[in-house]
Amino acid sequence: MHDAHRLPRTLLSPTTYDEPAGVTARATLVVLTGRGETPAGYARLGRRLSADAYRVRVVATDLGDLDAVEAAVTDALGGAAPDDVVRPRVLLGSDAGANVAARLAGRRPDLVDALVLAGVVLPGPRTAPSTAAPSGRWDDELETRSACPAYRRVIGEDSDFVRGALEVELPAEVAGDDLFTGDLPTLVLHGEADPLTPVDDVLSLVADGSRARAAVVAGGRHDVLNDVDHRSVAATVVLFLESLRRGADLPTIVAPAGR
């Protein structure tokens, strides 16, 4: 088994999902994986978003080498050639990847136009390792992560997936409960039944964020991007991205008709 902090070096190069041939890309989306995950777990999301003409890059979040993660993200977002990247530029992170995305955006606001943060990790007893598969059993970890059988099969067959990584504490530089206080447009996605970070704790912090909007997935577990309602969650991300394209104030595009 791999060190729970480290991933094979071969995974640090982004996995790419491009817009269909002949179609103009609508945005650049860099996805940061969660603890233990590899880009393989985000193939479904990458294909779905790229089919809608979003240019997707999936970067493995190696908590043991955050400098390498930042370098990969910077390259994917056009750090060396900013005029060549499709805007808006969005960081989407899950679990620890959400924390890393928020911190990176705070340090490099020149690189990022918006954030999507799914299943963020908050500090303190509310995210104590005892709530995440305390027995260390794989079945318990699956119950914590997702109820989607297809996703469970993908990570179960992924030889690079790090089992038990949800018990790994986040490095101090990406931990904290001030993730939603920046000026970037931010979509916060969280599972109603997330056993790692209670949804009420997240919502209490989002309420103080100047540009953050929250969406709660009914019955959702920790990995809402890969849970049973992954289609609806991906659709919510698309709605956010389309609104972002119209303005940083996220204007409503489709509104319920008055009755």
Secondary structure, DSSP 8 states (H G I E B T S, - for coil): ---TT---GGGGS-EEE---TTS---EEEEEE--TT--GGGGHHHHHHHHHTTEEEEEE---TT-HHHHHHHHHHHTTSS-GGGS-SSEEEEEETHHHHHHHHHHHH-TTT-SEEEEES----SGGG-GGGS-TT--HHHHHHHH---HHHHHHHHH-TT--TTGGGS---TTT--S-TT-SSS-EEEEEETT-SSS-HHHHHHHHTT-SSEEEEEETT--S-GGGSTTHHHHHHHHHHHHHHHHH-TT---SS-----
